[in-house]
Amino acid sequence: MNNRFLVILPLLAFGFMGTDAIAMDVQATFNELDKDSNGTLSESEAGEDAVLHENFSQIDTNQDGQLSLSEFKKFIQ
């Protein structure tokens, strides 16, 4: 299985963990995907994960072509 596909799946399975641990993992995952460290994920950066790539336009609620940390968190939760 492609490792890129596995970036988000563990976050979706963290329902049993405390919210602080989830928040740290969400932030860490977002930072890992944010290759240019500009605080947003471009469609290209989101393309590193199949789930994000497939749902990019739905996750990008303000339709600015970038995923903010807030949009990313809403998708994960």
mmCIF file of the N, C-alpha and C atoms, coordinates in Angstrom:
data_MODEL
# 
_entry.id   MODEL 
# 
loop_
_atom_site.group_PDB 
_atom_site.id 
_atom_site.type_symbol 
_atom_site.label_atom_id 
_atom_site.label_alt_id 
_atom_site.label_comp_id 
_atom_site.label_asym_id 
_atom_site.label_entity_id 
_atom_site.label_seq_id 
_atom_site.pdbx_PDB_ins_code 
_atom_site.Cartn_x 
_atom_site.Cartn_y 
_atom_site.Cartn_z 
_atom_site.occupancy 
_atom_site.B_iso_or_equiv 
_atom_site.pdbx_formal_charge 
_atom_site.auth_seq_id 
_atom_site.auth_comp_id 
_atom_site.auth_asym_id 
_atom_site.auth_atom_id 
_atom_site.pdbx_PDB_model_num 
ATOM 1   N N  . MET A 1 1  ? 0.839   -1.190 0.000  1.00 0.00 ? 1  MET A N  1 
ATOM 2   C CA . MET A 1 1  ? 0.000   0.000  0.000  1.00 0.00 ? 1  MET A CA 1 
ATOM 3   C C  . MET A 1 1  ? 0.879   1.247  0.000  1.00 0.00 ? 1  MET A C  1 
ATOM 4   N N  . ASN A 1 2  ? 0.454   2.241  -0.691 1.00 0.00 ? 2  ASN A N  1 
ATOM 5   C CA . ASN A 1 2  ? 1.195   3.495  -0.804 1.00 0.00 ? 2  ASN A CA 1 
ATOM 6   C C  . ASN A 1 2  ? 1.255   4.201  0.547  1.00 0.00 ? 2  ASN A C  1 
ATOM 7   N N  . ASN A 1 3  ? 2.459   4.552  0.993  1.00 0.00 ? 3  ASN A N  1 
ATOM 8   C CA . ASN A 1 3  ? 2.630   5.206  2.294  1.00 0.00 ? 3  ASN A CA 1 
ATOM 9   C C  . ASN A 1 3  ? 1.941   6.553  2.358  1.00 0.00 ? 3  ASN A C  1 
ATOM 10  N N  . ARG A 1 4  ? 1.859   7.260  1.233  1.00 0.00 ? 4  ARG A N  1 
ATOM 11  C CA . ARG A 1 4  ? 1.203   8.567  1.237  1.00 0.00 ? 4  ARG A CA 1 
ATOM 12  C C  . ARG A 1 4  ? -0.256  8.464  1.630  1.00 0.00 ? 4  ARG A C  1 
ATOM 13  N N  . PHE A 1 5  ? -0.894  7.376  1.255  1.00 0.00 ? 5  PHE A N  1 
ATOM 14  C CA . PHE A 1 5  ? -2.293  7.161  1.591  1.00 0.00 ? 5  PHE A CA 1 
ATOM 15  C C  . PHE A 1 5  ? -2.480  7.016  3.097  1.00 0.00 ? 5  PHE A C  1 
ATOM 16  N N  . LEU A 1 6  ? -1.439  6.631  3.794  1.00 0.00 ? 6  LEU A N  1 
ATOM 17  C CA . LEU A 1 6  ? -1.532  6.341  5.215  1.00 0.00 ? 6  LEU A CA 1 
ATOM 18  C C  . LEU A 1 6  ? -1.302  7.552  6.104  1.00 0.00 ? 6  LEU A C  1 
ATOM 19  N N  . VAL A 1 7  ? -1.082  8.727  5.549  1.00 0.00 ? 7  VAL A N  1 
ATOM 20  C CA . VAL A 1 7  ? -0.825  9.913  6.360  1.00 0.00 ? 7  VAL A CA 1 
ATOM 21  C C  . VAL A 1 7  ? -2.029  10.276 7.199  1.00 0.00 ? 7  VAL A C  1 
ATOM 22  N N  . ILE A 1 8  ? -3.210  10.279 6.627  1.00 0.00 ? 8  ILE A N  1 
ATOM 23  C CA . ILE A 1 8  ? -4.414  10.733 7.323  1.00 0.00 ? 8  ILE A CA 1 
ATOM 24  C C  . ILE A 1 8  ? -5.170  9.619  8.020  1.00 0.00 ? 8  ILE A C  1 
ATOM 25  N N  . LEU A 1 9  ? -5.099  8.415  7.519  1.00 0.00 ? 9  LEU A N  1 
ATOM 26  C CA . LEU A 1 9  ? -5.887  7.331  8.102  1.00 0.00 ? 9  LEU A CA 1 
ATOM 27  C C  . LEU A 1 9  ? -5.682  7.145  9.606  1.00 0.00 ? 9  LEU A C  1 
ATOM 28  N N  . PRO A 1 10 ? -4.458  7.201  10.118 1.00 0.00 ? 10 PRO A N  1 
ATOM 29  C CA . PRO A 1 10 ? -4.311  7.054  11.575 1.00 0.00 ? 10 PRO A CA 1 
ATOM 30  C C  . PRO A 1 10 ? -5.036  8.147  12.356 1.00 0.00 ? 10 PRO A C  1 
ATOM 31  N N  . LEU A 1 11 ? -5.090  9.344  11.823 1.00 0.00 ? 11 LEU A N  1 
ATOM 32  C CA . LEU A 1 11 ? -5.788  10.425 12.522 1.00 0.00 ? 11 LEU A CA 1 
ATOM 33  C C  . LEU A 1 11 ? -7.272  10.146 12.622 1.00 0.00 ? 11 LEU A C  1 
ATOM 34  N N  . LEU A 1 12 ? -7.828  9.530  11.601 1.00 0.00 ? 12 LEU A N  1 
ATOM 35  C CA . LEU A 1 12 ? -9.253  9.227  11.610 1.00 0.00 ? 12 LEU A CA 1 
ATOM 36  C C  . LEU A 1 12 ? -9.603  8.145  12.631 1.00 0.00 ? 12 LEU A C  1 
ATOM 37  N N  . ALA A 1 13 ? -8.618  7.372  13.023 1.00 0.00 ? 13 ALA A N  1 
ATOM 38  C CA . ALA A 1 13 ? -8.851  6.274  13.958 1.00 0.00 ? 13 ALA A CA 1 
ATOM 39  C C  . ALA A 1 13 ? -8.601  6.663  15.410 1.00 0.00 ? 13 ALA A C  1 
ATOM 40  N N  . PHE A 1 14 ? -8.290  7.929  15.697 1.00 0.00 ? 14 PHE A N  1 
ATOM 41  C CA . PHE A 1 14 ? -7.914  8.345  17.036 1.00 0.00 ? 14 PHE A CA 1 
ATOM 42  C C  . PHE A 1 14 ? -9.098  8.679  17.929 1.00 0.00 ? 14 PHE A C  1 
ATOM 43  N N  . GLY A 1 15 ? -10.274 8.232  17.608 1.00 0.00 ? 15 GLY A N  1 
ATOM 44  C CA . GLY A 1 15 ? -11.448 8.542  18.408 1.00 0.00 ? 15 GLY A CA 1 
ATOM 45  C C  . GLY A 1 15 ? -11.321 8.136  19.866 1.00 0.00 ? 15 GLY A C  1 
ATOM 46  N N  . PHE A 1 16 ? -10.480 7.177  20.157 1.00 0.00 ? 16 PHE A N  1 
ATOM 47  C CA . PHE A 1 16 ? -10.316 6.690  21.522 1.00 0.00 ? 16 PHE A CA 1 
ATOM 48  C C  . PHE A 1 16 ? -9.290  7.493  22.311 1.00 0.00 ? 16 PHE A C  1 
ATOM 49  N N  . MET A 1 17 ? -8.566  8.393  21.667 1.00 0.00 ? 17 MET A N  1 
ATOM 50  C CA . MET A 1 17 ? -7.529  9.161  22.346 1.00 0.00 ? 17 MET A CA 1 
ATOM 51  C C  . MET A 1 17 ? -8.094  10.467 22.880 1.00 0.00 ? 17 MET A C  1 
ATOM 52  N N  . GLY A 1 18 ? -7.393  11.069 23.803 1.00 0.00 ? 18 GLY A N  1 
ATOM 53  C CA . GLY A 1 18 ? -7.791  12.362 24.330 1.00 0.00 ? 18 GLY A CA 1 
ATOM 54  C C  . GLY A 1 18 ? -7.662  13.447 23.276 1.00 0.00 ? 18 GLY A C  1 
ATOM 55  N N  . THR A 1 19 ? -8.401  14.528 23.452 1.00 0.00 ? 19 THR A N  1 
ATOM 56  C CA . THR A 1 19 ? -8.411  15.590 22.448 1.00 0.00 ? 19 THR A CA 1 
ATOM 57  C C  . THR A 1 19 ? -7.056  16.287 22.335 1.00 0.00 ? 19 THR A C  1 
ATOM 58  N N  . ASP A 1 20 ? -6.298  16.379 23.407 1.00 0.00 ? 20 ASP A N  1 
ATOM 59  C CA . ASP A 1 20 ? -4.975  17.009 23.334 1.00 0.00 ? 20 ASP A CA 1 
ATOM 60  C C  . ASP A 1 20 ? -4.035  16.209 22.447 1.00 0.00 ? 20 ASP A C  1 
ATOM 61  N N  . ALA A 1 21 ? -4.061  14.897 22.582 1.00 0.00 ? 21 ALA A N  1 
ATOM 62  C CA . ALA A 1 21 ? -3.205  14.044 21.760 1.00 0.00 ? 21 ALA A CA 1 
ATOM 63  C C  . ALA A 1 21 ? -3.612  14.125 20.303 1.00 0.00 ? 21 ALA A C  1 
ATOM 64  N N  . ILE A 1 22 ? -4.889  14.160 20.046 1.00 0.00 ? 22 ILE A N  1 
ATOM 65  C CA . ILE A 1 22 ? -5.366  14.272 18.666 1.00 0.00 ? 22 ILE A CA 1 
ATOM 66  C C  . ILE A 1 22 ? -4.949  15.604 18.073 1.00 0.00 ? 22 ILE A C  1 
ATOM 67  N N  . ALA A 1 23 ? -5.104  16.678 18.832 1.00 0.00 ? 23 ALA A N  1 
ATOM 68  C CA . ALA A 1 23 ? -4.748  18.012 18.339 1.00 0.00 ? 23 ALA A CA 1 
ATOM 69  C C  . ALA A 1 23 ? -3.272  18.080 17.969 1.00 0.00 ? 23 ALA A C  1 
ATOM 70  N N  . MET A 1 24 ? -2.412  17.483 18.781 1.00 0.00 ? 24 MET A N  1 
ATOM 71  C CA . MET A 1 24 ? -0.983  17.485 18.484 1.00 0.00 ? 24 MET A CA 1 
ATOM 72  C C  . MET A 1 24 ? -0.694  16.687 17.217 1.00 0.00 ? 24 MET A C  1 
ATOM 73  N N  . ASP A 1 25 ? -1.342  15.525 17.056 1.00 0.00 ? 25 ASP A N  1 
ATOM 74  C CA . ASP A 1 25 ? -1.122  14.704 15.876 1.00 0.00 ? 25 ASP A CA 1 
ATOM 75  C C  . ASP A 1 25 ? -1.669  15.370 14.625 1.00 0.00 ? 25 ASP A C  1 
ATOM 76  N N  . VAL A 1 26 ? -2.809  16.045 14.726 1.00 0.00 ? 26 VAL A N  1 
ATOM 77  C CA . VAL A 1 26 ? -3.371  16.767 13.585 1.00 0.00 ? 26 VAL A CA 1 
ATOM 78  C C  . VAL A 1 26 ? -2.411  17.879 13.165 1.00 0.00 ? 26 VAL A C  1 
ATOM 79  N N  . GLN A 1 27 ? -1.923  18.636 14.124 1.00 0.00 ? 27 GLN A N  1 
ATOM 80  C CA . GLN A 1 27 ? -0.978  19.711 13.840 1.00 0.00 ? 27 GLN A CA 1 
ATOM 81  C C  . GLN A 1 27 ? 0.296   19.152 13.218 1.00 0.00 ? 27 GLN A C  1 
ATOM 82  N N  . ALA A 1 28 ? 0.819   18.078 13.763 1.00 0.00 ? 28 ALA A N  1 
ATOM 83  C CA . ALA A 1 28 ? 2.046   17.480 13.239 1.00 0.00 ? 28 ALA A CA 1 
ATOM 84  C C  . ALA A 1 28 ? 1.850   16.970 11.814 1.00 0.00 ? 28 ALA A C  1 
ATOM 85  N N  . THR A 1 29 ? 0.718   16.360 11.552 1.00 0.00 ? 29 THR A N  1 
ATOM 86  C CA . THR A 1 29 ? 0.428   15.867 10.210 1.00 0.00 ? 29 THR A CA 1 
ATOM 87  C C  . THR A 1 29 ? 0.294   17.022 9.234  1.00 0.00 ? 29 THR A C  1 
ATOM 88  N N  . PHE A 1 30 ? -0.420  18.074 9.647  1.00 0.00 ? 30 PHE A N  1 
ATOM 89  C CA . PHE A 1 30 ? -0.568  19.264 8.805  1.00 0.00 ? 30 PHE A CA 1 
ATOM 90  C C  . PHE A 1 30 ? 0.812   19.849 8.485  1.00 0.00 ? 30 PHE A C  1 
ATOM 91  N N  . ASN A 1 31 ? 1.651   19.986 9.497  1.00 0.00 ? 31 ASN A N  1 
ATOM 92  C CA . ASN A 1 31 ? 2.995   20.542 9.297  1.00 0.00 ? 31 ASN A CA 1 
ATOM 93  C C  . ASN A 1 31 ? 3.829   19.680 8.362  1.00 0.00 ? 31 ASN A C  1 
ATOM 94  N N  . GLU A 1 32 ? 3.681   18.384 8.473  1.00 0.00 ? 32 GLU A N  1 
ATOM 95  C CA . GLU A 1 32 ? 4.428   17.472 7.602  1.00 0.00 ? 32 GLU A CA 1 
ATOM 96  C C  . GLU A 1 32 ? 4.003   17.633 6.142  1.00 0.00 ? 32 GLU A C  1 
ATOM 97  N N  . LEU A 1 33 ? 2.721   17.823 5.919  1.00 0.00 ? 33 LEU A N  1 
ATOM 98  C CA . LEU A 1 33 ? 2.214   17.996 4.554  1.00 0.00 ? 33 LEU A CA 1 
ATOM 99  C C  . LEU A 1 33 ? 2.529   19.378 3.993  1.00 0.00 ? 33 LEU A C  1 
ATOM 100 N N  . ASP A 1 34 ? 2.654   20.375 4.857  1.00 0.00 ? 34 ASP A N  1 
ATOM 101 C CA . ASP A 1 34 ? 2.903   21.766 4.456  1.00 0.00 ? 34 ASP A CA 1 
ATOM 102 C C  . ASP A 1 34 ? 4.383   21.935 4.107  1.00 0.00 ? 34 ASP A C  1 
ATOM 103 N N  . LYS A 1 35 ? 4.759   21.463 2.930  1.00 0.00 ? 35 LYS A N  1 
ATOM 104 C CA . LYS A 1 35 ? 6.164   21.412 2.515  1.00 0.00 ? 35 LYS A CA 1 
ATOM 105 C C  . LYS A 1 35 ? 6.827   22.781 2.457  1.00 0.00 ? 35 LYS A C  1 
ATOM 106 N N  . ASP A 1 36 ? 6.084   23.832 2.095  1.00 0.00 ? 36 ASP A N  1 
ATOM 107 C CA . ASP A 1 36 ? 6.687   25.164 2.012  1.00 0.00 ? 36 ASP A CA 1 
ATOM 108 C C  . ASP A 1 36 ? 6.513   25.977 3.293  1.00 0.00 ? 36 ASP A C  1 
ATOM 109 N N  . SER A 1 37 ? 5.935   25.357 4.314  1.00 0.00 ? 37 SER A N  1 
ATOM 110 C CA . SER A 1 37 ? 5.776   25.963 5.646  1.00 0.00 ? 37 SER A CA 1 
ATOM 111 C C  . SER A 1 37 ? 5.108   27.334 5.612  1.00 0.00 ? 37 SER A C  1 
ATOM 112 N N  . ASN A 1 38 ? 4.106   27.486 4.726  1.00 0.00 ? 38 ASN A N  1 
ATOM 113 C CA . ASN A 1 38 ? 3.409   28.766 4.659  1.00 0.00 ? 38 ASN A CA 1 
ATOM 114 C C  . ASN A 1 38 ? 2.111   28.779 5.460  1.00 0.00 ? 38 ASN A C  1 
ATOM 115 N N  . GLY A 1 39 ? 1.809   27.691 6.160  1.00 0.00 ? 39 GLY A N  1 
ATOM 116 C CA . GLY A 1 39 ? 0.635   27.644 7.018  1.00 0.00 ? 39 GLY A CA 1 
ATOM 117 C C  . GLY A 1 39 ? -0.636  27.209 6.317  1.00 0.00 ? 39 GLY A C  1 
ATOM 118 N N  . THR A 1 40 ? -0.531  26.849 5.038  1.00 0.00 ? 40 THR A N  1 
ATOM 119 C CA . THR A 1 40 ? -1.671  26.317 4.299  1.00 0.00 ? 40 THR A CA 1 
ATOM 120 C C  . THR A 1 40 ? -1.195  25.149 3.442  1.00 0.00 ? 40 THR A C  1 
ATOM 121 N N  . LEU A 1 41 ? -2.163  24.336 3.015  1.00 0.00 ? 41 LEU A N  1 
ATOM 122 C CA . LEU A 1 41 ? -1.846  23.230 2.120  1.00 0.00 ? 41 LEU A CA 1 
ATOM 123 C C  . LEU A 1 41 ? -2.394  23.551 0.735  1.00 0.00 ? 41 LEU A C  1 
ATOM 124 N N  . SER A 1 42 ? -1.518  23.568 -0.241 1.00 0.00 ? 42 SER A N  1 
ATOM 125 C CA . SER A 1 42 ? -1.954  23.727 -1.626 1.00 0.00 ? 42 SER A CA 1 
ATOM 126 C C  . SER A 1 42 ? -2.547  22.397 -2.089 1.00 0.00 ? 42 SER A C  1 
ATOM 127 N N  . GLU A 1 43 ? -3.189  22.429 -3.236 1.00 0.00 ? 43 GLU A N  1 
ATOM 128 C CA . GLU A 1 43 ? -3.727  21.182 -3.774 1.00 0.00 ? 43 GLU A CA 1 
ATOM 129 C C  . GLU A 1 43 ? -2.591  20.198 -4.069 1.00 0.00 ? 43 GLU A C  1 
ATOM 130 N N  . SER A 1 44 ? -1.456  20.722 -4.483 1.00 0.00 ? 44 SER A N  1 
ATOM 131 C CA . SER A 1 44 ? -0.291  19.885 -4.743 1.00 0.00 ? 44 SER A CA 1 
ATOM 132 C C  . SER A 1 44 ? 0.198   19.220 -3.453 1.00 0.00 ? 44 SER A C  1 
ATOM 133 N N  . GLU A 1 45 ? 0.296   19.990 -2.372 1.00 0.00 ? 45 GLU A N  1 
ATOM 134 C CA . GLU A 1 45 ? 0.731   19.431 -1.087 1.00 0.00 ? 45 GLU A CA 1 
ATOM 135 C C  . GLU A 1 45 ? -0.285  18.419 -0.571 1.00 0.00 ? 45 GLU A C  1 
ATOM 136 N N  . ALA A 1 46 ? -1.565  18.731 -0.719 1.00 0.00 ? 46 ALA A N  1 
ATOM 137 C CA . ALA A 1 46 ? -2.617  17.810 -0.282 1.00 0.00 ? 46 ALA A CA 1 
ATOM 138 C C  . ALA A 1 46 ? -2.595  16.539 -1.117 1.00 0.00 ? 46 ALA A C  1 
ATOM 139 N N  . GLY A 1 47 ? -2.050  16.630 -2.322 1.00 0.00 ? 47 GLY A N  1 
ATOM 140 C CA . GLY A 1 47 ? -1.946  15.470 -3.187 1.00 0.00 ? 47 GLY A CA 1 
ATOM 141 C C  . GLY A 1 47 ? -1.050  14.382 -2.648 1.00 0.00 ? 47 GLY A C  1 
ATOM 142 N N  . GLU A 1 48 ? -0.286  14.688 -1.611 1.00 0.00 ? 48 GLU A N  1 
ATOM 143 C CA . GLU A 1 48 ? 0.556   13.682 -0.962 1.00 0.00 ? 48 GLU A CA 1 
ATOM 144 C C  . GLU A 1 48 ? -0.283  12.630 -0.246 1.00 0.00 ? 48 GLU A C  1 
ATOM 145 N N  . ASP A 1 49 ? -1.549  12.930 -0.016 1.00 0.00 ? 49 ASP A N  1 
ATOM 146 C CA . ASP A 1 49 ? -2.444  11.992 0.666  1.00 0.00 ? 49 ASP A CA 1 
ATOM 147 C C  . ASP A 1 49 ? -3.673  11.781 -0.209 1.00 0.00 ? 49 ASP A C  1 
ATOM 148 N N  . ALA A 1 50 ? -3.978  10.552 -0.531 1.00 0.00 ? 50 ALA A N  1 
ATOM 149 C CA . ALA A 1 50 ? -5.090  10.239 -1.431 1.00 0.00 ? 50 ALA A CA 1 
ATOM 150 C C  . ALA A 1 50 ? -6.432  10.736 -0.901 1.00 0.00 ? 50 ALA A C  1 
ATOM 151 N N  . VAL A 1 51 ? -6.667  10.623 0.393  1.00 0.00 ? 51 VAL A N  1 
ATOM 152 C CA . VAL A 1 51 ? -7.940  11.046 0.979  1.00 0.00 ? 51 VAL A CA 1 
ATOM 153 C C  . VAL A 1 51 ? -8.096  12.562 0.862  1.00 0.00 ? 51 VAL A C  1 
ATOM 154 N N  . LEU A 1 52 ? -7.043  13.300 1.190  1.00 0.00 ? 52 LEU A N  1 
ATOM 155 C CA . LEU A 1 52 ? -7.096  14.757 1.057  1.00 0.00 ? 52 LEU A CA 1 
ATOM 156 C C  . LEU A 1 52 ? -7.279  15.163 -0.399 1.00 0.00 ? 52 LEU A C  1 
ATOM 157 N N  . HIS A 1 53 ? -6.546  14.524 -1.272 1.00 0.00 ? 53 HIS A N  1 
ATOM 158 C CA . HIS A 1 53 ? -6.605  14.865 -2.688 1.00 0.00 ? 53 HIS A CA 1 
ATOM 159 C C  . HIS A 1 53 ? -8.014  14.669 -3.245 1.00 0.00 ? 53 HIS A C  1 
ATOM 160 N N  . GLU A 1 54 ? -8.622  13.543 -2.914 1.00 0.00 ? 54 GLU A N  1 
ATOM 161 C CA . GLU A 1 54 ? -9.963  13.228 -3.413 1.00 0.00 ? 54 GLU A CA 1 
ATOM 162 C C  . GLU A 1 54 ? -11.021 14.183 -2.886 1.00 0.00 ? 54 GLU A C  1 
ATOM 163 N N  . ASN A 1 55 ? -10.813 14.740 -1.703 1.00 0.00 ? 55 ASN A N  1 
ATOM 164 C CA . ASN A 1 55 ? -11.815 15.583 -1.056 1.00 0.00 ? 55 ASN A CA 1 
ATOM 165 C C  . ASN A 1 55 ? -11.424 17.050 -0.986 1.00 0.00 ? 55 ASN A C  1 
ATOM 166 N N  . PHE A 1 56 ? -10.383 17.447 -1.697 1.00 0.00 ? 56 PHE A N  1 
ATOM 167 C CA . PHE A 1 56 ? -9.821  18.786 -1.560 1.00 0.00 ? 56 PHE A CA 1 
ATOM 168 C C  . PHE A 1 56 ? -10.867 19.884 -1.713 1.00 0.00 ? 56 PHE A C  1 
ATOM 169 N N  . SER A 1 57 ? -11.659 19.838 -2.770 1.00 0.00 ? 57 SER A N  1 
ATOM 170 C CA . SER A 1 57 ? -12.616 20.922 -3.020 1.00 0.00 ? 57 SER A CA 1 
ATOM 171 C C  . SER A 1 57 ? -13.694 20.995 -1.946 1.00 0.00 ? 57 SER A C  1 
ATOM 172 N N  . GLN A 1 58 ? -14.049 19.877 -1.345 1.00 0.00 ? 58 GLN A N  1 
ATOM 173 C CA . GLN A 1 58 ? -15.034 19.882 -0.263 1.00 0.00 ? 58 GLN A CA 1 
ATOM 174 C C  . GLN A 1 58 ? -14.424 20.383 1.035  1.00 0.00 ? 58 GLN A C  1 
ATOM 175 N N  . ILE A 1 59 ? -13.166 20.069 1.280  1.00 0.00 ? 59 ILE A N  1 
ATOM 176 C CA . ILE A 1 59 ? -12.481 20.499 2.498  1.00 0.00 ? 59 ILE A CA 1 
ATOM 177 C C  . ILE A 1 59 ? -12.206 21.999 2.442  1.00 0.00 ? 59 ILE A C  1 
ATOM 178 N N  . ASP A 1 60 ? -11.900 22.503 1.260  1.00 0.00 ? 60 ASP A N  1 
ATOM 179 C CA . ASP A 1 60 ? -11.589 23.916 1.042  1.00 0.00 ? 60 ASP A CA 1 
ATOM 180 C C  . ASP A 1 60 ? -12.894 24.719 1.050  1.00 0.00 ? 60 ASP A C  1 
ATOM 181 N N  . THR A 1 61 ? -13.438 24.922 2.237  1.00 0.00 ? 61 THR A N  1 
ATOM 182 C CA . THR A 1 61 ? -14.774 25.508 2.371  1.00 0.00 ? 61 THR A CA 1 
ATOM 183 C C  . THR A 1 61 ? -14.866 26.940 1.879  1.00 0.00 ? 61 THR A C  1 
ATOM 184 N N  . ASN A 1 62 ? -13.793 27.697 1.926  1.00 0.00 ? 62 ASN A N  1 
ATOM 185 C CA . ASN A 1 62 ? -13.840 29.081 1.423  1.00 0.00 ? 62 ASN A CA 1 
ATOM 186 C C  . ASN A 1 62 ? -13.388 29.173 -0.031 1.00 0.00 ? 62 ASN A C  1 
ATOM 187 N N  . GLN A 1 63 ? -13.079 28.023 -0.622 1.00 0.00 ? 63 GLN A N  1 
ATOM 188 C CA . GLN A 1 63 ? -12.736 27.918 -2.042 1.00 0.00 ? 63 GLN A CA 1 
ATOM 189 C C  . GLN A 1 63 ? -11.607 28.865 -2.471 1.00 0.00 ? 63 GLN A C  1 
ATOM 190 N N  . ASP A 1 64 ? -10.575 28.990 -1.606 1.00 0.00 ? 64 ASP A N  1 
ATOM 191 C CA . ASP A 1 64 ? -9.433  29.844 -1.948 1.00 0.00 ? 64 ASP A CA 1 
ATOM 192 C C  . ASP A 1 64 ? -8.269  29.057 -2.551 1.00 0.00 ? 64 ASP A C  1 
ATOM 193 N N  . GLY A 1 65 ? -8.468  27.760 -2.758 1.00 0.00 ? 65 GLY A N  1 
ATOM 194 C CA . GLY A 1 65 ? -7.424  26.938 -3.348 1.00 0.00 ? 65 GLY A CA 1 
ATOM 195 C C  . GLY A 1 65 ? -6.368  26.476 -2.370 1.00 0.00 ? 65 GLY A C  1 
ATOM 196 N N  . GLN A 1 66 ? -6.580  26.746 -1.091 1.00 0.00 ? 66 GLN A N  1 
ATOM 197 C CA . GLN A 1 66 ? -5.648  26.361 -0.023 1.00 0.00 ? 66 GLN A CA 1 
ATOM 198 C C  . GLN A 1 66 ? -6.447  25.762 1.130  1.00 0.00 ? 66 GLN A C  1 
ATOM 199 N N  . LEU A 1 67 ? -5.848  24.817 1.831  1.00 0.00 ? 67 LEU A N  1 
ATOM 200 C CA . LEU A 1 67 ? -6.466  24.289 3.046  1.00 0.00 ? 67 LEU A CA 1 
ATOM 201 C C  . LEU A 1 67 ? -5.786  24.920 4.245  1.00 0.00 ? 67 LEU A C  1 
ATOM 202 N N  . SER A 1 68 ? -6.564  25.598 5.049  1.00 0.00 ? 68 SER A N  1 
ATOM 203 C CA . SER A 1 68 ? -6.037  26.144 6.297  1.00 0.00 ? 68 SER A CA 1 
ATOM 204 C C  . SER A 1 68 ? -6.009  25.031 7.340  1.00 0.00 ? 68 SER A C  1 
ATOM 205 N N  . LEU A 1 69 ? -5.320  25.287 8.425  1.00 0.00 ? 69 LEU A N  1 
ATOM 206 C CA . LEU A 1 69 ? -5.310  24.321 9.525  1.00 0.00 ? 69 LEU A CA 1 
ATOM 207 C C  . LEU A 1 69 ? -6.724  24.107 10.040 1.00 0.00 ? 69 LEU A C  1 
ATOM 208 N N  . SER A 1 70 ? -7.502  25.168 10.110 1.00 0.00 ? 70 SER A N  1 
ATOM 209 C CA . SER A 1 70 ? -8.889  25.071 10.569 1.00 0.00 ? 70 SER A CA 1 
ATOM 210 C C  . SER A 1 70 ? -9.722  24.158 9.659  1.00 0.00 ? 70 SER A C  1 
ATOM 211 N N  . GLU A 1 71 ? -9.600  24.331 8.357  1.00 0.00 ? 71 GLU A N  1 
ATOM 212 C CA . GLU A 1 71 ? -10.333 23.474 7.415  1.00 0.00 ? 71 GLU A CA 1 
ATOM 213 C C  . GLU A 1 71 ? -9.866  22.029 7.540  1.00 0.00 ? 71 GLU A C  1 
ATOM 214 N N  . PHE A 1 72 ? -8.568  21.846 7.684  1.00 0.00 ? 72 PHE A N  1 
ATOM 215 C CA . PHE A 1 72 ? -7.992  20.514 7.841  1.00 0.00 ? 72 PHE A CA 1 
ATOM 216 C C  . PHE A 1 72 ? -8.528  19.840 9.099  1.00 0.00 ? 72 PHE A C  1 
ATOM 217 N N  . LYS A 1 73 ? -8.545  20.593 10.212 1.00 0.00 ? 73 LYS A N  1 
ATOM 218 C CA . LYS A 1 73 ? -9.057  20.030 11.477 1.00 0.00 ? 73 LYS A CA 1 
ATOM 219 C C  . LYS A 1 73 ? -10.519 19.649 11.365 1.00 0.00 ? 73 LYS A C  1 
ATOM 220 N N  . LYS A 1 74 ? -11.326 20.487 10.742 1.00 0.00 ? 74 LYS A N  1 
ATOM 221 C CA . LYS A 1 74 ? -12.748 20.183 10.567 1.00 0.00 ? 74 LYS A CA 1 
ATOM 222 C C  . LYS A 1 74 ? -12.936 18.901 9.774  1.00 0.00 ? 74 LYS A C  1 
ATOM 223 N N  . PHE A 1 75 ? -12.120 18.699 8.768  1.00 0.00 ? 75 PHE A N  1 
ATOM 224 C CA . PHE A 1 75 ? -12.204 17.475 7.970  1.00 0.00 ? 75 PHE A CA 1 
ATOM 225 C C  . PHE A 1 75 ? -11.826 16.250 8.791  1.00 0.00 ? 75 PHE A C  1 
ATOM 226 N N  . ILE A 1 76 ? -10.783 16.365 9.581  1.00 0.00 ? 76 ILE A N  1 
ATOM 227 C CA . ILE A 1 76 ? -10.311 15.230 10.382 1.00 0.00 ? 76 ILE A CA 1 
ATOM 228 C C  . ILE A 1 76 ? -11.325 14.856 11.459 1.00 0.00 ? 76 ILE A C  1 
ATOM 229 N N  . GLN A 1 77 ? -11.941 15.851 12.065 1.00 0.00 ? 77 GLN A N  1 
ATOM 230 C CA . GLN A 1 77 ? -12.875 15.581 13.162 1.00 0.00 ? 77 GLN A CA 1 
ATOM 231 C C  . GLN A 1 77 ? -14.198 15.285 12.566 1.00 0.00 ? 77 GLN A C  1 
# 
